[in-house]
């Protein structure tokens, strides 16, 4: 009985905190602390980016990009996560970064933050579901079903990605409690499959374990099989390799986007963000290091493209390989499910304040499921459309990392300038004297990542960023968005 009373009082306190920020409780608070952690951990999903983008890291600085680059990238992600967690604790709302940017930097600043974050989230859904198809279904599952991968053309790809995205949208829109349970299961599944994969590879490999491979820098840029054009020296290849880490360890803003569905959000959301990054960084480092150690020859691995499948997984007995392949495939599908949850909540929150076209429709909450139904379906449709681009995966993967980290850096930078001035209210998670040093490191690191992410062969990300800024400028200054858009309600400190 006392637990029921405590849960009720906590829900009332969450609703009261939300009302102080000008919003009514519309979404259903059904998520506990683990569920909030699990959604970010599921989106990060080391079995997704850690595998599908592995060749991007290896093809930059060789084993050094994994053995040294992964820990460096993990520390960078943790610094950014800590800066975000502090703001999330003070302002636990759906939409997270947009709301923080608006409160700390002004409505125009928040509006730009929202567009970068939203596009990044759409790209994340698209890139993950593209990866569910190719390589995971096409390379792992299709042969088990007797389907020749070479027979799967463009129409099959479009249909497959559309079907799995629609299934994810149905779960999100109409079955939120089941979606949360599946995301919780995904958290355990990632731990289990990653551990089984590491143990199996170490047990069955015939390759002598040479740990020096993890600390030996080899510039593979410009060589056959590498996605990177020739880059001279050490620094740029190393930074290019970091994109592999930051693409994998991203999406942890999902904990913030589900704040209004999380109980005791001011405490559980910052914990969810930080724990998701730490666990992903540690388990991911063990996993990708194992990949490097069991590869017979790194140079040959770079040439093979999808090195995980060609040079790593095929070392295992057939039955074990099938079992692990199914676990990896399911984990990636659940990763896409969590990504769509995050994207739809961001779209809902931005629409609630009138920031998107057709906002009145996009902010609609389903009467029974208490989910943002139109935002969910719109997010799904846009994600499907993004995968129709011919060179989809590399652009989507790099673009999502760049756009999300830009949106992470923007409210962090605003917080640096606002702290102690118009930002005096801190939540339960408070960095204290470390707040500004961590904020500075997060801004500098995020800006450097964005710069590297726009270098060849990702210049299309640069062109898209410039196009976004031009279009946003036109809408804000020419088409009257600056007058029409009111921003979030004023928060009194």
DRENDO-1510 file (C-alpha; in Angstrom, 1 decimal, always signed):
<recs>
REC; n; res; u; v; w
REC; 1; UNK; +0.0; +0.0; +0.0 .
REC; 2; UNK; +2.8; +2.4; +0.9 .
REC; 3; UNK; +4.5; +1.7; -2.5 .
REC; 4; UNK; +1.3; +2.6; -4.3 .
REC; 5; UNK; +1.1; +5.9; -2.3 .
REC; 6; UNK; +4.7; +6.6; -3.0 .
REC; 7; UNK; +4.3; +6.0; -6.8 .
REC; 8; UNK; +1.2; +8.2; -6.8 .
REC; 9; UNK; +3.0; +11.0; -5.0 .
REC; 10; UNK; +6.0; +10.7; -7.3 .
REC; 11; UNK; +3.7; +10.9; -10.3 .
REC; 12; UNK; +2.0; +14.0; -8.9 .
REC; 13; UNK; +5.4; +15.6; -8.2 .
REC; 14; UNK; +6.5; +14.9; -11.8 .
REC; 15; UNK; +3.3; +16.4; -13.1 .
REC; 16; UNK; +3.7; +19.5; -10.9 .
REC; 17; UNK; +7.3; +19.9; -12.0 .
REC; 18; UNK; +6.1; +19.7; -15.6 .
REC; 19; UNK; +3.4; +22.3; -15.0 .
REC; 20; UNK; +6.0; +24.7; -13.7 .
REC; 21; UNK; +7.5; +24.6; -17.1 .
REC; 22; UNK; +4.1; +25.4; -18.7 .
REC; 23; UNK; +3.0; +21.9; -19.8 .
REC; 24; UNK; +0.2; +19.6; -18.7 .
REC; 25; UNK; +0.9; +15.9; -18.2 .
REC; 26; UNK; -0.4; +14.3; -21.5 .
REC; 27; UNK; +1.8; +11.3; -22.0 .
REC; 28; UNK; +1.6; +8.2; -19.7 .
REC; 29; UNK; +4.4; +7.9; -17.1 .
REC; 30; UNK; +5.0; +4.2; -17.3 .
REC; 31; UNK; +8.8; +4.1; -17.4 .
REC; 32; UNK; +11.0; +3.5; -14.4 .
REC; 33; UNK; +14.7; +4.2; -14.1 .
REC; 34; UNK; +15.8; +1.0; -15.9 .
REC; 35; UNK; +13.4; +1.6; -18.8 .
REC; 36; UNK; +14.8; +5.1; -19.2 .
REC; 37; UNK; +18.4; +3.7; -19.2 .
REC; 38; UNK; +17.4; +0.9; -21.6 .
REC; 39; UNK; +15.9; +3.1; -24.3 .
REC; 40; UNK; +19.2; +5.0; -24.6 .
REC; 41; UNK; +21.3; +1.9; -24.3 .
REC; 42; UNK; +19.1; +0.2; -27.0 .
REC; 43; UNK; +19.6; +3.1; -29.4 .
REC; 44; UNK; +23.4; +3.2; -28.8 .
REC; 45; UNK; +23.3; -0.6; -29.3 .
REC; 46; UNK; +26.9; -1.7; -29.7 .
REC; 47; UNK; +25.6; -4.6; -31.8 .
REC; 48; UNK; +24.4; -2.1; -34.4 .
REC; 49; UNK; +27.0; +0.6; -35.1 .
REC; 50; UNK; +29.7; -1.4; -33.5 .
REC; 51; UNK; +29.3; -4.0; -36.2 .
REC; 52; UNK; +27.8; -2.2; -39.3 .
REC; 53; UNK; +30.3; +0.7; -39.1 .
REC; 54; UNK; +33.2; -1.3; -37.9 .
REC; 55; UNK; +35.0; -1.1; -41.3 .
REC; 56; UNK; +34.8; +2.7; -41.1 .
REC; 57; UNK; +37.0; +2.6; -38.0 .
REC; 58; UNK; +39.3; -0.1; -39.2 .
REC; 59; UNK; +39.7; +1.6; -42.6 .
REC; 60; UNK; +40.9; +4.8; -41.0 .
REC; 61; UNK; +43.7; +4.1; -38.5 .
REC; 62; UNK; +43.7; +0.3; -38.4 .
REC; 63; UNK; +43.7; -1.4; -35.0 .
REC; 64; UNK; +44.7; +1.9; -33.3 .
REC; 65; UNK; +41.3; +3.4; -34.2 .
REC; 66; UNK; +39.7; +0.7; -32.2 .
REC; 67; UNK; +42.1; +0.0; -29.4 .
REC; 68; UNK; +42.9; +3.6; -28.6 .
REC; 69; UNK; +40.2; +5.5; -30.6 .
REC; 70; UNK; +37.3; +3.8; -29.0 .
REC; 71; UNK; +38.3; +4.7; -25.4 .
REC; 72; UNK; +39.0; +8.3; -26.5 .
REC; 73; UNK; +35.6; +8.5; -28.3 .
REC; 74; UNK; +33.9; +6.9; -25.3 .
REC; 75; UNK; +35.4; +9.5; -22.9 .
REC; 76; UNK; +34.3; +12.3; -25.3 .
REC; 77; UNK; +30.8; +10.9; -25.4 .
REC; 78; UNK; +30.7; +10.7; -21.6 .
REC; 79; UNK; +31.8; +14.3; -21.3 .
REC; 80; UNK; +29.0; +15.4; -23.6 .
REC; 81; UNK; +26.5; +13.1; -21.8 .
REC; 82; UNK; +27.4; +14.6; -18.4 .
REC; 83; UNK; +26.9; +18.1; -19.6 .
REC; 84; UNK; +23.5; +17.1; -21.1 .
REC; 85; UNK; +22.5; +15.2; -18.0 .
REC; 86; UNK; +22.9; +18.2; -15.8 .
REC; 87; UNK; +20.5; +20.3; -18.0 .
REC; 88; UNK; +18.1; +17.3; -18.3 .
REC; 89; UNK; +17.9; +17.1; -14.5 .
REC; 90; UNK; +16.9; +20.8; -14.3 .
REC; 91; UNK; +14.4; +20.7; -17.2 .
REC; 92; UNK; +13.0; +17.1; -17.6 .
REC; 93; UNK; +10.7; +17.5; -20.6 .
REC; 94; UNK; +10.0; +15.7; -23.8 .
REC; 95; UNK; +11.9; +17.3; -26.6 .
REC; 96; UNK; +14.8; +17.8; -24.3 .
REC; 97; UNK; +17.5; +19.6; -26.3 .
REC; 98; UNK; +15.1; +21.9; -28.1 .
REC; 99; UNK; +13.5; +23.0; -24.8 .
REC; 100; UNK; +16.9; +23.5; -23.1 .
REC; 101; UNK; +18.2; +25.5; -26.1 .
REC; 102; UNK; +15.2; +27.8; -26.0 .
REC; 103; UNK; +15.3; +28.4; -22.3 .
REC; 104; UNK; +19.0; +29.0; -22.1 .
REC; 105; UNK; +19.7; +30.6; -25.5 .
REC; 106; UNK; +16.4; +32.1; -26.7 .
REC; 107; UNK; +13.6; +30.8; -28.9 .
REC; 108; UNK; +15.5; +31.2; -32.2 .
REC; 109; UNK; +18.5; +29.3; -30.8 .
REC; 110; UNK; +16.2; +26.5; -29.6 .
REC; 111; UNK; +14.4; +26.4; -32.9 .
REC; 112; UNK; +17.7; +25.8; -34.7 .
REC; 113; UNK; +18.7; +23.2; -32.1 .
REC; 114; UNK; +15.4; +21.4; -32.7 .
REC; 115; UNK; +15.8; +21.1; -36.4 .
REC; 116; UNK; +19.3; +19.7; -36.1 .
REC; 117; UNK; +18.2; +17.3; -33.4 .
REC; 118; UNK; +15.1; +16.2; -35.4 .
REC; 119; UNK; +17.0; +15.6; -38.6 .
REC; 120; UNK; +19.6; +13.7; -36.7 .
REC; 121; UNK; +17.0; +11.5; -35.1 .
REC; 122; UNK; +15.3; +10.8; -38.5 .
REC; 123; UNK; +18.7; +9.9; -39.9 .
REC; 124; UNK; +19.3; +7.6; -36.9 .
REC; 125; UNK; +16.0; +5.7; -37.4 .
REC; 126; UNK; +16.8; +5.5; -41.2 .
REC; 127; UNK; +20.4; +4.3; -40.8 .
REC; 128; UNK; +19.6; +1.7; -38.1 .
REC; 129; UNK; +16.7; +0.2; -40.2 .
REC; 130; UNK; +18.8; +0.4; -43.3 .
REC; 131; UNK; +21.4; -1.6; -41.3 .
REC; 132; UNK; +18.7; -4.1; -40.2 .
REC; 133; UNK; +18.3; -4.9; -43.9 .
REC; 134; UNK; +21.9; -4.5; -45.1 .
REC; 135; UNK; +24.0; -6.0; -43.7 .
REC; 136; UNK; +22.1; -7.8; -40.9 .
REC; 137; UNK; +19.2; -9.4; -42.8 .
REC; 138; UNK; +20.9; -9.6; -46.2 .
REC; 139; UNK; +24.1; -11.1; -44.9 .
REC; 140; UNK; +23.1; -13.1; -41.8 .
REC; 141; UNK; +19.4; -14.1; -42.1 .
REC; 142; UNK; +18.6; -14.3; -45.8 .
REC; 143; UNK; +21.0; -17.2; -46.4 .
REC; 144; UNK; +19.4; -19.1; -43.5 .
REC; 145; UNK; +16.0; -18.8; -45.3 .
REC; 146; UNK; +17.4; -19.9; -48.6 .
REC; 147; UNK; +17.3; -16.4; -50.1 .
REC; 148; UNK; +20.4; -15.6; -52.2 .
REC; 149; UNK; +21.6; -12.1; -51.2 .
REC; 150; UNK; +22.4; -11.1; -54.8 .
REC; 151; UNK; +18.7; -11.7; -55.7 .
REC; 152; UNK; +17.5; -9.0; -53.4 .
REC; 153; UNK; +17.2; -5.9; -55.5 .
REC; 154; UNK; +16.1; -2.3; -54.8 .
REC; 155; UNK; +12.4; -3.2; -54.6 .
REC; 156; UNK; +13.1; -5.9; -52.0 .
REC; 157; UNK; +15.2; -3.4; -50.0 .
REC; 158; UNK; +12.5; -0.7; -50.0 .
REC; 159; UNK; +9.8; -3.2; -49.1 .
REC; 160; UNK; +11.7; -4.7; -46.3 .
REC; 161; UNK; +12.7; -1.4; -44.7 .
REC; 162; UNK; +9.2; -0.1; -45.0 .
REC; 163; UNK; +7.7; -3.2; -43.4 .
REC; 164; UNK; +10.0; -3.2; -40.3 .
REC; 165; UNK; +9.5; +0.6; -39.9 .
REC; 166; UNK; +5.8; +0.2; -40.0 .
REC; 167; UNK; +5.9; -2.6; -37.4 .
REC; 168; UNK; +7.9; -0.3; -35.2 .
REC; 169; UNK; +5.4; +2.5; -35.7 .
REC; 170; UNK; +2.5; +0.3; -34.8 .
REC; 171; UNK; +4.2; -0.8; -31.6 .
REC; 172; UNK; +5.1; +2.8; -30.7 .
REC; 173; UNK; +1.7; +4.3; -31.5 .
REC; 174; UNK; -0.7; +1.7; -30.1 .
REC; 175; UNK; +1.3; -0.5; -27.7 .
REC; 176; UNK; +3.5; +1.8; -25.6 .
REC; 177; UNK; +3.8; -0.6; -22.6 .
REC; 178; UNK; +4.8; -3.5; -24.9 .
REC; 179; UNK; +7.3; -1.2; -26.6 .
REC; 180; UNK; +8.8; -0.3; -23.2 .
REC; 181; UNK; +9.0; -4.0; -22.3 .
REC; 182; UNK; +10.7; -4.8; -25.6 .
REC; 183; UNK; +13.2; -2.0; -25.0 .
REC; 184; UNK; +13.9; -3.4; -21.5 .
REC; 185; UNK; +14.5; -6.8; -23.0 .
REC; 186; UNK; +16.7; -5.2; -25.6 .
REC; 187; UNK; +19.0; -3.9; -22.8 .
REC; 188; UNK; +19.5; -7.4; -21.4 .
REC; 189; UNK; +19.8; -8.9; -24.9 .
REC; 190; UNK; +22.6; -6.6; -26.0 .
REC; 191; UNK; +24.6; -7.5; -22.8 .
REC; 192; UNK; +24.0; -11.2; -23.4 .
REC; 193; UNK; +24.7; -11.4; -27.1 .
REC; 194; UNK; +27.8; -9.1; -26.9 .
REC; 195; UNK; +29.2; -11.2; -24.1 .
REC; 196; UNK; +28.4; -14.5; -25.9 .
REC; 197; UNK; +30.0; -13.1; -29.1 .
REC; 198; UNK; +33.2; -12.1; -27.4 .
REC; 199; UNK; +33.5; -15.4; -25.5 .
REC; 200; UNK; +32.8; -17.4; -28.6 .
REC; 201; UNK; +35.3; -15.6; -30.8 .
REC; 202; UNK; +38.0; -15.9; -28.3 .
REC; 203; UNK; +37.2; -19.6; -27.8 .
REC; 204; UNK; +37.1; -20.6; -31.4 .
REC; 205; UNK; +39.6; -18.4; -33.1 .
REC; 206; UNK; +42.8; -19.9; -34.5 .
REC; 207; UNK; +44.5; -16.5; -34.7 .
REC; 208; UNK; +47.2; -15.9; -32.1 .
REC; 209; UNK; +46.1; -13.0; -29.9 .
REC; 210; UNK; +48.5; -10.2; -30.6 .
REC; 211; UNK; +47.5; -7.2; -28.4 .
REC; 212; UNK; +49.9; -4.9; -30.2 .
REC; 213; UNK; +47.4; -4.7; -33.0 .
REC; 214; UNK; +45.3; -2.6; -30.8 .
REC; 215; UNK; +48.0; +0.0; -30.4 .
REC; 216; UNK; +49.6; +0.0; -33.9 .
REC; 217; UNK; +48.5; +2.9; -36.1 .
REC; 218; UNK; +48.3; +2.0; -39.8 .
REC; 219; UNK; +47.0; +4.6; -42.2 .
REC; 220; UNK; +44.5; +2.6; -44.3 .
REC; 221; UNK; +42.9; +5.7; -45.8 .
REC; 222; UNK; +42.9; +5.6; -49.6 .
REC; 223; UNK; +43.7; +1.9; -49.7 .
REC; 224; UNK; +41.4; -0.7; -51.4 .
REC; 225; UNK; +38.3; -1.3; -49.4 .
REC; 226; UNK; +38.6; +1.7; -47.1 .
REC; 227; UNK; +35.7; +4.2; -47.2 .
REC; 228; UNK; +38.1; +7.0; -46.6 .
REC; 229; UNK; +40.0; +8.9; -49.3 .
REC; 230; UNK; +43.8; +9.2; -48.8 .
REC; 231; UNK; +44.5; +11.4; -45.7 .
REC; 232; UNK; +48.2; +12.2; -44.9 .
REC; 233; UNK; +49.7; +12.0; -41.5 .
REC; 234; UNK; +48.2; +10.8; -38.2 .
REC; 235; UNK; +45.6; +13.3; -37.0 .
REC; 236; UNK; +42.9; +13.3; -39.7 .
REC; 237; UNK; +42.8; +9.5; -40.1 .
REC; 238; UNK; +42.6; +9.2; -36.3 .
REC; 239; UNK; +39.8; +11.7; -36.1 .
REC; 240; UNK; +38.0; +10.0; -39.0 .
REC; 241; UNK; +38.1; +6.8; -37.1 .
REC; 242; UNK; +36.5; +8.5; -34.1 .
REC; 243; UNK; +33.3; +8.9; -36.2 .
REC; 244; UNK; +32.8; +5.2; -35.9 .
REC; 245; UNK; +32.8; +5.5; -32.1 .
REC; 246; UNK; +30.6; +8.6; -32.0 .
REC; 247; UNK; +28.1; +7.1; -34.5 .
REC; 248; UNK; +27.8; +4.1; -32.3 .
REC; 249; UNK; +27.7; +6.0; -28.9 .
REC; 250; UNK; +25.0; +8.5; -29.9 .
REC; 251; UNK; +21.3; +8.7; -29.4 .
REC; 252; UNK; +21.5; +8.9; -25.6 .
REC; 253; UNK; +19.2; +12.0; -25.8 .
REC; 254; UNK; +16.4; +9.4; -25.9 .
REC; 255; UNK; +16.4; +9.3; -22.1 .
REC; 256; UNK; +15.6; +13.1; -22.2 .
REC; 257; UNK; +13.0; +12.7; -24.9 .
REC; 258; UNK; +11.1; +10.2; -22.8 .
REC; 259; UNK; +11.3; +12.4; -19.7 .
REC; 260; UNK; +7.5; +13.0; -19.6 .
REC; 261; UNK; +7.0; +9.2; -19.6 .
REC; 262; UNK; +9.6; +8.5; -16.9 .
REC; 263; UNK; +8.8; +8.5; -13.2 .
REC; 264; UNK; +11.0; +10.7; -11.0 .
REC; 265; UNK; +12.5; +12.1; -14.2 .
REC; 266; UNK; +14.8; +14.7; -12.6 .
REC; 267; UNK; +16.7; +11.8; -11.0 .
REC; 268; UNK; +16.2; +8.9; -13.4 .
REC; 269; UNK; +16.8; +10.8; -16.7 .
REC; 270; UNK; +20.4; +12.0; -16.0 .
REC; 271; UNK; +21.2; +8.6; -14.6 .
REC; 272; UNK; +19.8; +6.9; -17.7 .
REC; 273; UNK; +21.9; +9.1; -20.0 .
REC; 274; UNK; +25.2; +8.6; -18.2 .
REC; 275; UNK; +24.8; +4.9; -17.4 .
REC; 276; UNK; +23.9; +4.2; -21.1 .
REC; 277; UNK; +27.1; +5.8; -22.3 .
REC; 278; UNK; +29.4; +4.2; -19.7 .
REC; 279; UNK; +28.0; +0.6; -20.2 .
REC; 280; UNK; +28.1; +1.0; -24.0 .
REC; 281; UNK; +31.7; +2.4; -23.9 .
REC; 282; UNK; +33.0; -0.4; -21.7 .
REC; 283; UNK; +31.2; -3.3; -23.4 .
REC; 284; UNK; +31.7; -1.9; -26.8 .
REC; 285; UNK; +35.5; -1.5; -26.2 .
REC; 286; UNK; +35.8; -5.2; -25.2 .
REC; 287; UNK; +33.7; -6.2; -28.2 .
REC; 288; UNK; +35.5; -4.2; -31.0 .
REC; 289; UNK; +38.9; -5.0; -29.5 .
REC; 290; UNK; +38.0; -8.7; -29.7 .
REC; 291; UNK; +37.1; -8.2; -33.4 .
REC; 292; UNK; +40.6; -6.8; -34.0 .
REC; 293; UNK; +42.4; -9.5; -32.1 .
REC; 294; UNK; +40.7; -12.4; -33.9 .
REC; 295; UNK; +41.2; -11.0; -37.4 .
REC; 296; UNK; +44.0; -12.9; -39.1 .
REC; 297; UNK; +45.1; -9.9; -41.2 .
REC; 298; UNK; +43.9; -6.3; -40.8 .
REC; 299; UNK; +44.9; -5.2; -44.3 .
REC; 300; UNK; +43.0; -8.1; -45.8 .
REC; 301; UNK; +40.1; -7.2; -43.5 .
REC; 302; UNK; +40.0; -3.6; -44.8 .
REC; 303; UNK; +39.8; -4.9; -48.4 .
REC; 304; UNK; +36.8; -7.2; -47.6 .
REC; 305; UNK; +34.5; -4.3; -46.7 .
REC; 306; UNK; +32.1; -5.9; -44.1 .
REC; 307; UNK; +35.0; -7.3; -42.1 .
REC; 308; UNK; +32.9; -8.5; -39.3 .
REC; 309; UNK; +31.1; -11.0; -41.5 .
REC; 310; UNK; +33.9; -12.0; -43.8 .
REC; 311; UNK; +36.8; -12.1; -41.5 .
REC; 312; UNK; +35.3; -12.5; -38.0 .
REC; 313; UNK; +31.9; -14.2; -37.7 .
REC; 314; UNK; +32.7; -17.0; -40.1 .
REC; 315; UNK; +35.3; -18.3; -37.7 .
REC; 316; UNK; +32.5; -19.7; -35.5 .
REC; 317; UNK; +30.8; -23.1; -35.9 .
REC; 318; UNK; +27.7; -22.9; -38.0 .
REC; 319; UNK; +25.1; -23.5; -35.3 .
REC; 320; UNK; +26.6; -21.0; -33.0 .
REC; 321; UNK; +26.9; -18.5; -35.8 .
REC; 322; UNK; +23.2; -18.9; -36.6 .
REC; 323; UNK; +22.2; -18.4; -33.0 .
REC; 324; UNK; +24.3; -15.2; -32.6 .
REC; 325; UNK; +23.2; -13.9; -35.9 .
REC; 326; UNK; +19.5; -14.1; -34.8 .
REC; 327; UNK; +20.4; -12.3; -31.6 .
REC; 328; UNK; +22.2; -9.6; -33.5 .
REC; 329; UNK; +19.4; -9.2; -35.9 .
REC; 330; UNK; +16.7; -8.9; -33.2 .
REC; 331; UNK; +18.9; -6.4; -31.2 .
REC; 332; UNK; +19.1; -4.2; -34.3 .
REC; 333; UNK; +15.3; -4.3; -34.9 .
REC; 334; UNK; +14.7; -3.3; -31.3 .
REC; 335; UNK; +17.3; -0.6; -31.7 .
REC; 336; UNK; +15.3; +0.9; -34.5 .
REC; 337; UNK; +12.2; +0.6; -32.3 .
REC; 338; UNK; +13.8; +2.7; -29.6 .
REC; 339; UNK; +15.1; +5.2; -32.2 .
REC; 340; UNK; +11.6; +5.8; -33.5 .
REC; 341; UNK; +10.3; +6.3; -29.9 .
REC; 342; UNK; +12.9; +9.0; -29.4 .
REC; 343; UNK; +12.3; +10.7; -32.7 .
REC; 344; UNK; +8.5; +10.8; -32.3 .
REC; 345; UNK; +8.7; +12.3; -28.8 .
REC; 346; UNK; +11.0; +15.0; -30.1 .
REC; 347; UNK; +8.6; +15.8; -33.0 .
REC; 348; UNK; +5.7; +15.9; -30.5 .
REC; 349; UNK; +7.4; +18.3; -28.2 .
REC; 350; UNK; +8.5; +20.7; -30.9 .
REC; 351; UNK; +5.0; +20.6; -32.4 .
REC; 352; UNK; +3.4; +21.3; -29.0 .
REC; 353; UNK; +5.1; +24.7; -29.2 .
REC; 354; UNK; +4.2; +25.3; -32.8 .
REC; 355; UNK; +7.6; +24.7; -34.2 .
REC; 356; UNK; +6.7; +22.5; -37.2 .
REC; 357; UNK; +4.3; +22.7; -40.1 .
REC; 358; UNK; +1.0; +21.1; -39.2 .
REC; 359; UNK; +1.9; +21.4; -35.5 .
REC; 360; UNK; -1.7; +21.1; -34.4 .
REC; 361; UNK; -1.9; +17.6; -36.0 .
REC; 362; UNK; +1.6; +16.5; -35.0 .
REC; 363; UNK; +1.0; +17.2; -31.4 .
REC; 364; UNK; -2.1; +15.0; -31.2 .
REC; 365; UNK; -2.0; +12.4; -28.4 .
REC; 366; UNK; -3.9; +9.1; -28.8 .
REC; 367; UNK; -6.8; +9.0; -26.4 .
REC; 368; UNK; -6.2; +5.4; -25.3 .
REC; 369; UNK; -2.5; +4.7; -25.6 .
REC; 370; UNK; -1.4; +8.3; -24.6 .
REC; 371; UNK; +1.2; +8.3; -27.4 .
REC; 372; UNK; +2.0; +11.0; -30.0 .
REC; 373; UNK; +0.3; +9.1; -32.7 .
REC; 374; UNK; +0.7; +11.5; -35.7 .
REC; 375; UNK; +4.3; +12.3; -34.8 .
REC; 376; UNK; +5.1; +8.6; -34.7 .
REC; 377; UNK; +3.7; +7.9; -38.1 .
REC; 378; UNK; +5.3; +11.0; -39.6 .
REC; 379; UNK; +8.7; +10.1; -38.2 .
REC; 380; UNK; +8.3; +6.6; -39.7 .
REC; 381; UNK; +7.4; +7.9; -43.1 .
REC; 382; UNK; +10.3; +10.4; -43.2 .
REC; 383; UNK; +12.7; +7.7; -42.0 .
REC; 384; UNK; +11.6; +5.3; -44.8 .
REC; 385; UNK; +12.0; +8.2; -47.4 .
REC; 386; UNK; +15.5; +8.9; -46.2 .
REC; 387; UNK; +16.6; +5.3; -47.0 .
REC; 388; UNK; +15.6; +5.7; -50.7 .
REC; 389; UNK; +18.8; +7.7; -51.3 .
REC; 390; UNK; +21.3; +5.5; -53.3 .
REC; 391; UNK; +24.4; +5.9; -51.1 .
REC; 392; UNK; +22.2; +5.8; -48.0 .
REC; 393; UNK; +24.1; +4.2; -45.1 .
REC; 394; UNK; +27.3; +6.1; -45.0 .
REC; 395; UNK; +25.5; +9.5; -45.4 .
REC; 396; UNK; +22.8; +8.6; -42.9 .
REC; 397; UNK; +25.3; +7.2; -40.4 .
REC; 398; UNK; +27.7; +10.1; -40.5 .
REC; 399; UNK; +24.9; +12.7; -40.9 .
REC; 400; UNK; +23.1; +11.4; -37.8 .
REC; 401; UNK; +26.3; +11.6; -35.7 .
REC; 402; UNK; +27.1; +15.1; -36.9 .
REC; 403; UNK; +23.6; +16.5; -36.6 .
REC; 404; UNK; +23.0; +14.9; -33.2 .
REC; 405; UNK; +26.3; +16.1; -31.7 .
REC; 406; UNK; +25.6; +19.6; -33.1 .
REC; 407; UNK; +22.3; +19.6; -31.3 .
REC; 408; UNK; +24.0; +18.2; -28.1 .
REC; 409; UNK; +26.6; +21.0; -28.2 .
REC; 410; UNK; +24.2; +23.9; -28.8 .
REC; 411; UNK; +22.3; +23.8; -25.5 .
REC; 412; UNK; +25.5; +22.9; -23.7 .
REC; 413; UNK; +27.1; +26.1; -25.1 .
REC; 414; UNK; +24.1; +28.1; -24.2 .
REC; 415; UNK; +24.3; +26.7; -20.6 .
REC; 416; UNK; +27.9; +27.8; -20.3 .
REC; 417; UNK; +26.8; +31.4; -21.0 .
REC; 418; UNK; +23.6; +31.3; -19.0 .
REC; 419; UNK; +24.9; +29.5; -15.9 .
REC; 420; UNK; +24.6; +31.8; -12.8 .
REC; 421; UNK; +22.7; +34.3; -14.9 .
REC; 422; UNK; +19.3; +33.3; -16.4 .
REC; 423; UNK; +20.0; +29.6; -15.4 .
REC; 424; UNK; +20.2; +29.4; -11.6 .
REC; 425; UNK; +17.9; +26.4; -11.1 .
REC; 426; UNK; +19.8; +23.1; -11.0 .
REC; 427; UNK; +18.3; +19.7; -10.7 .
REC; 428; UNK; +19.3; +16.8; -8.4 .
REC; 429; UNK; +22.2; +16.0; -10.8 .
REC; 430; UNK; +24.6; +18.9; -10.4 .
REC; 431; UNK; +28.2; +19.0; -11.7 .
REC; 432; UNK; +29.1; +21.8; -9.3 .
REC; 433; UNK; +32.5; +23.2; -10.0 .
REC; 434; UNK; +33.1; +20.8; -12.9 .
REC; 435; UNK; +30.1; +22.2; -14.8 .
REC; 436; UNK; +31.9; +24.8; -16.9 .
REC; 437; UNK; +35.1; +22.8; -17.6 .
REC; 438; UNK; +33.0; +19.8; -18.8 .
REC; 439; UNK; +30.8; +22.2; -20.8 .
REC; 440; UNK; +33.8; +23.7; -22.5 .
REC; 441; UNK; +35.3; +20.3; -23.4 .
REC; 442; UNK; +31.9; +19.1; -24.7 .
REC; 443; UNK; +31.5; +22.1; -27.0 .
REC; 444; UNK; +35.1; +21.9; -28.3 .
REC; 445; UNK; +34.9; +18.2; -28.9 .
REC; 446; UNK; +31.5; +18.3; -30.6 .
REC; 447; UNK; +32.6; +21.1; -32.9 .
REC; 448; UNK; +35.7; +19.2; -33.9 .
REC; 449; UNK; +33.6; +16.1; -34.6 .
REC; 450; UNK; +31.2; +18.1; -36.8 .
REC; 451; UNK; +34.1; +19.4; -38.8 .
REC; 452; UNK; +35.6; +16.0; -39.3 .
REC; 453; UNK; +32.2; +14.5; -40.2 .
REC; 454; UNK; +31.9; +16.9; -43.1 .
REC; 455; UNK; +35.2; +16.0; -44.7 .
REC; 456; UNK; +35.4; +13.7; -47.8 .
REC; 457; UNK; +33.8; +11.3; -48.5 .
REC; 458; UNK; +31.1; +12.9; -46.3 .
REC; 459; UNK; +31.0; +16.3; -48.1 .
REC; 460; UNK; +27.3; +15.6; -48.8 .
REC; 461; UNK; +26.8; +16.1; -45.0 .
REC; 462; UNK; +28.4; +19.5; -45.4 .
REC; 463; UNK; +26.2; +20.4; -48.3 .
REC; 464; UNK; +23.1; +19.2; -46.4 .
REC; 465; UNK; +24.1; +21.3; -43.4 .
REC; 466; UNK; +24.6; +24.4; -45.5 .
REC; 467; UNK; +21.3; +23.8; -47.2 .
REC; 468; UNK; +19.6; +23.4; -43.8 .
REC; 469; UNK; +21.1; +26.7; -42.5 .
REC; 470; UNK; +20.0; +28.5; -45.7 .
REC; 471; UNK; +16.4; +27.2; -45.5 .
REC; 472; UNK; +16.2; +27.9; -41.8 .
REC; 473; UNK; +17.4; +31.4; -42.4 .
REC; 474; UNK; +14.8; +32.0; -45.1 .
REC; 475; UNK; +12.0; +30.6; -42.9 .
REC; 476; UNK; +13.1; +32.5; -39.8 .
REC; 477; UNK; +13.9; +35.9; -41.3 .
REC; 478; UNK; +11.9; +36.0; -44.6 .
REC; 479; UNK; +8.8; +33.9; -44.2 .
REC; 480; UNK; +8.0; +35.2; -40.7 .
REC; 481; UNK; +8.9; +32.2; -38.5 .
REC; 482; UNK; +10.6; +34.5; -36.0 .
REC; 483; UNK; +7.2; +36.3; -35.4 .
REC; 484; UNK; +5.0; +33.2; -35.6 .
REC; 485; UNK; +7.0; +30.9; -33.4 .
REC; 486; UNK; +6.5; +31.7; -29.7 .
REC; 487; UNK; +8.8; +29.0; -28.3 .
REC; 488; UNK; +8.2; +27.1; -25.1 .
REC; 489; UNK; +6.5; +28.7; -22.1 .
REC; 490; UNK; +8.6; +31.0; -20.0 .
REC; 491; UNK; +10.3; +29.2; -17.1 .
REC; 492; UNK; +10.6; +31.3; -14.0 .
REC; 493; UNK; +13.9; +30.5; -12.2 .
</recs>
